[in-house]
Amino acid sequence: MKKILILLCMALILASCEEVVYPDSQPPRVKALKEIPDPLRGLYLDLNLDTLVVGQRSFIYLIEDPEDVQETFLSDSVVLKSYKGKYFLSLTISIGGNSYWLTYMLDQDVSTGTIDVYTMAADDVVKMAMLQEITSKVSDLESGSDEYYLFAPKKKHYKKIIRDTIFTKFNSFTRITP
């Protein structure tokens, strides 16, 4: 099943049945940004020549098929936070009638004009074990054939999560215009 995911951009499609989710937008106790910072705004391409347009309050992801245009706006269900020099994009999803958050880390290199997008790779056994050493898994959740792993890290855990590279690089975008 394809799940639309947003990573700095708002829409990246993953074909995965296992996801890491959180009870709150991540990192916890970090204030959400009201606008996307100027350095992130612009037009980007990934290696497949898919386009990402980052505006003042929106992400638009365009892939080859014109019907696959994905657009999202910062809101109560799409949150962007800045922490330790990185951005975290959290999106709500519904599992069993409850709301949870998917979170992606965005790492911008202003000198090269790239944004690398990272996710928690639930299928990476080593990284999942590392995550469980930092913060215990709360529970397993299921929705049809999809499985989710609920974690509830504290703000202090994020320093270690970032330092230990628990996130896995998912995609990379290169700026083509400011």
Backbone bond lengths (Angstrom), bond angles and torsions (degrees), N, CA, C in turn:
res aa  C-N    CA-C-N  psi(-1)  N-CA   C-N-CA  omega(-1)  CA-C   N-CA-C  phi
1 M - - - 1.446 - - 1.518 108.70 -
2 K 1.303 115.37 135.75 1.458 118.54 179.82 1.510 110.70 -89.92
3 K 1.284 116.21 134.25 1.463 122.02 177.82 1.514 107.43 -117.90
4 I 1.302 115.33 130.24 1.457 119.12 178.17 1.520 108.32 -79.87
5 L 1.281 116.54 125.31 1.449 121.51 -177.62 1.511 108.82 -123.58
6 I 1.276 116.06 151.63 1.442 119.28 178.89 1.506 108.18 -117.16
7 L 1.189 121.08 131.96 1.435 125.42 178.46 1.474 105.59 -130.75
8 L 0.954 133.85 116.27 1.430 133.97 -172.41 1.481 112.13 42.17
9 C 1.157 118.21 -25.67 1.412 121.08 -177.66 1.445 104.64 -110.85
10 M 0.805 149.32 -131.64 1.428 144.81 166.28 1.464 109.77 -140.83
11 A 1.099 129.82 -3.69 1.421 114.45 -177.92 1.485 110.19 -150.64
12 L 1.218 115.68 109.95 1.440 118.95 173.46 1.504 104.55 -130.74
13 I 1.303 117.59 141.63 1.454 118.58 -175.82 1.521 108.99 -103.72
14 L 1.291 114.35 126.92 1.463 121.16 178.09 1.517 108.14 -114.48
15 A 1.284 116.20 139.62 1.461 119.28 171.94 1.517 106.10 -103.89
16 S 1.310 116.45 87.96 1.448 120.44 -176.37 1.507 109.86 -146.05
17 C 1.297 115.44 143.68 1.457 119.94 178.84 1.518 111.20 -106.82
18 E 1.318 117.89 2.97 1.454 122.18 178.38 1.517 108.86 -126.67
19 E 1.328 115.91 128.14 1.464 121.07 -178.47 1.519 109.53 -138.37
20 V 1.331 115.57 151.25 1.451 121.91 171.29 1.522 106.56 -95.60
21 V 1.338 116.77 129.73 1.458 121.74 179.68 1.528 109.40 -127.84
22 Y 1.321 114.71 165.87 1.456 121.97 -176.55 1.525 109.78 -134.48
23 P 1.335 117.58 155.13 1.464 119.73 177.99 1.531 112.81 -74.57
24 D 1.341 116.74 -20.35 1.465 122.10 -178.18 1.519 109.59 -137.14
25 S 1.333 116.03 163.05 1.460 118.93 174.58 1.525 107.87 -62.50
26 Q 1.313 116.36 150.60 1.460 121.92 -173.62 1.521 111.92 -113.39
27 P 1.304 118.27 155.05 1.452 128.83 -15.38 1.526 110.47 -65.72
28 P 1.336 116.12 149.54 1.464 119.35 -178.95 1.524 111.11 -66.51
29 R 1.305 114.92 152.78 1.471 122.99 176.36 1.519 113.20 60.45
30 V 1.331 117.08 24.89 1.459 122.38 172.69 1.520 105.72 -113.94
31 K 1.307 116.17 132.02 1.461 121.22 -175.52 1.537 111.25 -68.94
32 A 1.330 114.92 137.17 1.471 120.81 177.32 1.518 109.99 -72.36
33 L 1.337 115.62 144.04 1.456 120.82 176.39 1.524 109.21 -78.67
34 K 1.320 117.22 143.16 1.464 121.29 178.59 1.522 111.24 -83.69
35 E 1.321 115.96 -25.42 1.462 122.26 179.07 1.523 109.22 -137.55
36 I 1.301 115.16 158.55 1.462 120.50 175.16 1.529 106.95 -77.78
37 P 1.317 118.54 127.16 1.469 121.20 -177.51 1.531 112.38 -59.08
38 D 1.319 115.90 146.08 1.465 122.26 -179.19 1.528 113.95 -49.80
39 P 1.339 119.45 -43.71 1.470 118.72 -177.92 1.535 114.21 -60.66
40 L 1.333 117.77 -23.46 1.468 120.60 179.22 1.530 112.48 -85.12
41 R 1.303 117.08 -22.99 1.463 120.83 -174.18 1.523 111.18 -70.28
42 G 1.328 115.18 142.70 1.453 119.87 177.26 1.515 111.59 149.83
43 L 1.313 115.04 -169.20 1.459 123.36 -179.04 1.526 107.82 -112.13
44 Y 1.336 116.57 129.57 1.460 122.61 -174.81 1.531 110.41 -130.26
45 L 1.330 114.95 155.57 1.462 122.02 172.47 1.527 108.77 -126.51
46 D 1.336 116.07 146.46 1.458 119.27 172.17 1.529 108.63 -100.91
47 L 1.315 118.25 -175.69 1.465 121.46 -176.65 1.523 113.11 -65.40
48 N 1.344 117.51 -22.79 1.467 121.53 177.43 1.525 111.96 -88.35
49 L 1.337 116.14 5.35 1.455 123.77 -176.77 1.524 112.51 65.22
50 D 1.329 116.46 23.96 1.454 120.72 170.54 1.525 106.99 -77.46
51 T 1.316 116.53 148.76 1.460 122.00 -172.17 1.520 111.68 -106.68
52 L 1.315 114.92 138.13 1.449 122.31 174.07 1.521 107.70 -122.17
53 V 1.316 116.52 124.69 1.460 121.82 176.85 1.521 107.02 -113.25
54 V 1.329 116.04 120.03 1.459 121.22 -179.69 1.518 107.63 -109.98
55 G 1.329 115.49 116.89 1.460 121.65 -179.49 1.510 111.71 -105.32
56 Q 1.309 115.29 -163.80 1.457 121.32 -177.85 1.529 111.97 -66.43
57 R 1.341 117.11 -36.94 1.461 121.15 -179.36 1.524 112.43 -137.86
58 S 1.337 117.01 14.06 1.467 117.75 -174.74 1.524 112.63 -142.15
59 F 1.336 113.19 157.96 1.452 123.17 172.51 1.527 106.43 -122.94
60 I 1.312 116.43 130.97 1.466 120.99 175.83 1.516 107.06 -124.40
61 Y 1.323 116.56 126.75 1.460 122.45 -178.77 1.516 108.25 -117.71
62 L 1.317 116.40 120.01 1.456 122.83 -177.58 1.519 109.31 -115.90
63 I 1.312 116.65 123.00 1.452 120.16 175.48 1.521 108.29 -113.45
64 E 1.316 117.95 -179.84 1.464 122.00 -172.24 1.518 114.16 -49.27
65 D 1.305 118.12 -46.08 1.451 122.23 -178.07 1.527 109.40 -78.08
66 P 1.345 118.26 117.64 1.470 120.47 -177.53 1.531 113.23 -58.36
67 E 1.319 117.55 -21.37 1.460 120.26 178.67 1.529 111.94 -78.78
68 D 1.319 117.02 -10.54 1.460 121.05 -178.85 1.525 112.88 -97.02
69 V 1.316 117.23 29.21 1.459 121.02 176.48 1.523 107.74 -76.17
70 Q 1.326 116.09 127.62 1.453 121.78 179.54 1.521 108.12 -118.17
71 E 1.314 115.61 129.10 1.458 120.12 179.36 1.519 108.43 -131.47
72 T 1.325 115.53 136.83 1.457 119.97 177.55 1.517 108.99 -140.72
73 F 1.303 114.60 153.44 1.457 121.68 -178.50 1.522 109.30 -123.61
74 L 1.329 116.07 146.04 1.457 119.62 174.25 1.526 108.06 -58.50
75 S 1.321 115.93 133.86 1.458 121.20 -176.67 1.521 108.39 -163.59
76 D 1.316 116.50 -167.03 1.466 120.35 176.19 1.525 111.71 -67.51
77 S 1.336 116.81 -21.69 1.466 119.92 -178.07 1.529 113.41 -108.26
78 V 1.317 117.54 -1.00 1.471 123.20 175.04 1.528 106.06 -135.15
79 V 1.337 116.04 110.02 1.464 120.77 -171.47 1.520 109.93 -123.58
80 L 1.333 115.34 134.56 1.460 121.57 175.31 1.524 107.81 -115.51
81 K 1.347 115.88 130.62 1.460 121.61 178.73 1.524 109.48 -128.72
82 S 1.316 115.74 154.55 1.457 121.88 175.52 1.519 107.90 -115.46
83 Y 1.363 114.95 131.15 1.458 119.53 -179.14 1.522 109.07 -155.05
84 K 1.323 116.25 127.33 1.468 123.08 176.19 1.533 112.21 53.89
85 G 1.345 116.52 40.56 1.458 121.12 176.19 1.518 115.12 78.80
86 K 1.304 116.82 9.32 1.466 121.25 179.87 1.522 108.31 -127.81
87 Y 1.329 115.28 162.06 1.455 120.64 176.10 1.520 108.59 -110.24
88 F 1.333 115.61 147.20 1.451 121.63 179.47 1.522 108.11 -126.44
89 L 1.319 115.56 121.12 1.453 122.17 179.85 1.523 107.92 -105.77
90 S 1.322 116.22 119.46 1.464 121.72 -178.98 1.523 109.19 -116.07
91 L 1.335 115.46 136.17 1.454 123.09 -178.97 1.512 109.28 -126.75
92 T 1.311 117.80 139.79 1.461 119.64 178.72 1.519 110.80 -84.22
93 I 1.327 114.00 145.21 1.457 121.45 171.47 1.522 107.50 -135.05
94 S 1.312 116.19 156.47 1.452 120.90 179.15 1.525 109.27 -105.17
95 I 1.327 115.44 129.07 1.462 122.01 177.58 1.526 106.71 -131.55
96 G 1.295 116.13 116.70 1.458 120.14 179.40 1.519 113.28 58.94
97 G 1.316 117.14 32.72 1.460 121.09 179.16 1.520 114.52 83.05
98 N 1.325 118.12 -1.16 1.468 122.31 177.49 1.518 109.69 -109.86
99 S 1.321 116.39 151.33 1.463 121.24 179.56 1.525 110.56 -95.62
100 Y 1.330 114.63 135.63 1.459 122.70 175.99 1.524 107.77 -134.20
101 W 1.312 116.46 174.41 1.463 121.40 -176.20 1.519 111.61 -122.19
102 L 1.323 115.99 133.85 1.463 123.59 166.45 1.521 105.77 -95.51
103 T 1.309 118.18 138.75 1.460 120.41 -177.56 1.522 110.53 -129.87
104 Y 1.326 114.54 137.60 1.462 122.86 178.24 1.516 108.86 -124.46
105 M 1.308 115.58 141.58 1.454 120.93 177.28 1.522 108.34 -99.82
106 L 1.326 115.51 133.34 1.455 122.24 178.34 1.520 107.94 -113.41
107 D 1.309 115.69 125.02 1.458 121.27 -179.00 1.518 107.78 -118.23
108 Q 1.322 115.67 110.56 1.461 120.56 -176.69 1.523 110.67 -97.75
109 D 1.331 115.66 133.78 1.453 122.08 172.37 1.525 106.25 -111.80
110 V 1.321 115.86 98.67 1.460 121.37 -175.69 1.526 111.11 -61.66
111 S 1.330 117.87 -34.78 1.470 120.72 -177.04 1.524 112.49 -66.65
112 T 1.326 118.07 -33.19 1.469 120.55 179.57 1.522 112.65 -100.85
113 G 1.336 116.91 -10.36 1.456 120.43 -179.19 1.519 113.21 73.74
114 T 1.316 117.12 28.31 1.464 119.45 -179.48 1.528 111.23 -113.05
115 I 1.311 113.53 153.38 1.455 121.86 171.12 1.521 106.18 -127.03
116 D 1.315 115.86 119.13 1.459 120.98 175.10 1.519 107.82 -96.69
117 V 1.321 115.63 135.20 1.455 122.31 -178.38 1.526 108.16 -109.75
118 Y 1.323 115.58 130.55 1.461 122.38 -177.30 1.526 109.73 -121.92
119 T 1.314 115.28 150.24 1.456 122.15 177.14 1.521 108.71 -134.04
120 M 1.305 116.41 167.87 1.460 120.90 171.58 1.520 106.38 -87.02
121 A 1.300 117.16 113.31 1.465 122.14 -177.55 1.523 109.39 -85.13
122 A 1.321 115.92 98.28 1.462 120.72 -177.45 1.523 112.39 -64.89
123 D 1.325 117.33 -20.52 1.461 120.61 -179.99 1.526 112.53 -87.53
124 D 1.335 118.08 -3.37 1.460 122.43 177.54 1.529 108.04 -90.93
125 V 1.320 116.20 98.18 1.456 122.37 -174.03 1.531 111.57 -58.75
126 V 1.317 117.31 -40.25 1.462 120.80 -178.05 1.524 110.38 -65.22
127 K 1.332 116.77 -47.03 1.469 119.34 -178.94 1.519 111.83 -68.75
128 M 1.315 117.12 -33.80 1.468 119.60 176.80 1.535 109.95 -66.29
129 A 1.316 117.11 -38.11 1.471 120.33 177.20 1.530 110.10 -65.74
130 M 1.337 116.09 -39.78 1.462 119.98 177.70 1.527 110.32 -63.42
131 L 1.336 116.62 -42.46 1.462 120.60 178.47 1.526 110.70 -61.72
132 Q 1.331 117.10 -40.99 1.465 120.47 -179.77 1.529 112.43 -68.96
133 E 1.331 117.03 -23.78 1.468 119.67 174.06 1.521 110.81 -72.09
134 I 1.333 116.16 -31.93 1.465 120.91 -178.68 1.526 110.87 -81.01
135 T 1.318 116.24 -45.00 1.459 121.89 -178.64 1.521 108.78 -147.90
136 S 1.288 117.63 129.80 1.459 121.36 -174.99 1.519 112.12 -69.30
137 K 1.325 114.01 145.90 1.452 120.38 174.47 1.520 107.94 -68.94
138 V 1.334 116.20 136.09 1.454 120.85 179.93 1.523 110.16 -79.90
139 S 1.338 116.16 -48.93 1.463 119.51 -179.44 1.522 110.68 -168.15
140 D 1.327 114.41 168.81 1.460 122.36 171.88 1.523 106.68 -100.22
141 L 1.323 115.78 140.41 1.457 121.23 178.57 1.515 108.23 -125.07
142 E 1.313 116.46 149.05 1.461 120.51 177.64 1.515 110.03 -130.54
143 S 1.315 114.69 145.73 1.456 121.83 174.48 1.522 105.90 -143.20
144 G 1.309 116.51 100.60 1.462 120.19 -174.26 1.512 108.62 64.41
145 S 1.327 116.81 -126.75 1.460 120.42 179.43 1.528 112.25 -90.81
146 D 1.340 118.03 -1.87 1.457 121.81 -179.62 1.522 110.98 -86.58
147 E 1.338 115.07 142.35 1.454 121.51 177.49 1.522 109.38 -118.32
148 Y 1.314 115.07 141.34 1.455 121.08 179.76 1.519 108.27 -130.14
149 Y 1.335 115.44 147.19 1.451 121.85 178.47 1.517 107.44 -116.85
150 L 1.314 116.11 115.47 1.458 121.84 -176.18 1.526 110.19 -90.61
151 F 1.336 115.19 122.36 1.460 122.62 176.20 1.523 107.98 -121.23
152 A 1.319 117.25 152.50 1.462 121.62 178.36 1.526 109.74 -134.86
153 P 1.355 117.29 68.25 1.465 119.34 -179.03 1.521 111.68 -69.11
154 K 1.313 115.42 153.32 1.459 121.49 174.65 1.520 107.79 -91.26
155 K 1.308 115.77 165.01 1.463 120.92 -179.39 1.536 111.28 -54.56
156 K 1.318 116.51 -41.16 1.464 120.62 -178.28 1.533 111.71 -63.68
157 H 1.330 117.72 -25.29 1.461 121.02 178.87 1.526 112.21 -69.57
158 Y 1.332 116.16 -26.13 1.463 119.00 -175.56 1.525 113.24 -64.89
159 K 1.315 118.41 -32.30 1.465 119.62 176.03 1.524 109.72 -57.83
160 K 1.317 116.16 -45.45 1.466 120.95 -178.63 1.536 110.83 -72.46
161 I 1.309 117.62 -39.02 1.471 120.76 178.67 1.527 109.82 -60.10
162 I 1.330 117.05 -43.30 1.464 121.21 179.20 1.526 110.16 -69.50
163 R 1.325 116.39 -48.25 1.472 120.91 -177.53 1.531 111.84 -61.79
164 D 1.324 116.89 -39.14 1.462 120.56 -177.66 1.534 112.63 -86.13
165 T 1.311 116.57 8.10 1.475 123.32 178.83 1.528 112.56 47.68
166 I 1.326 114.91 53.60 1.456 120.73 177.44 1.530 110.49 -71.44
167 F 1.325 116.28 -30.76 1.464 119.75 176.19 1.529 109.55 -71.50
168 T 1.325 116.39 148.86 1.468 123.18 179.08 1.523 109.22 -114.48
169 K 1.328 116.17 133.84 1.470 120.09 -179.63 1.524 109.80 -62.92
170 F 1.322 114.71 128.78 1.455 122.28 -176.24 1.525 111.86 -107.35
171 N 1.334 116.91 -40.53 1.460 121.33 -177.82 1.514 108.38 -159.49
172 S 1.318 115.71 164.09 1.452 121.47 178.37 1.519 108.39 -137.88
173 F 1.316 115.63 136.83 1.463 121.63 179.78 1.511 109.65 -122.03
174 T 1.316 117.06 139.53 1.459 122.72 178.42 1.523 109.10 -112.69
175 R 1.307 116.30 130.16 1.465 121.89 -179.00 1.523 109.72 -67.78
176 I 1.331 115.62 131.98 1.459 119.63 175.20 1.519 112.22 -111.51
177 T 1.334 117.46 -21.25 1.474 121.65 171.67 1.516 108.29 -148.16
178 P 1.320 115.82 151.40 1.473 119.82 177.40 1.517 111.05 -71.75
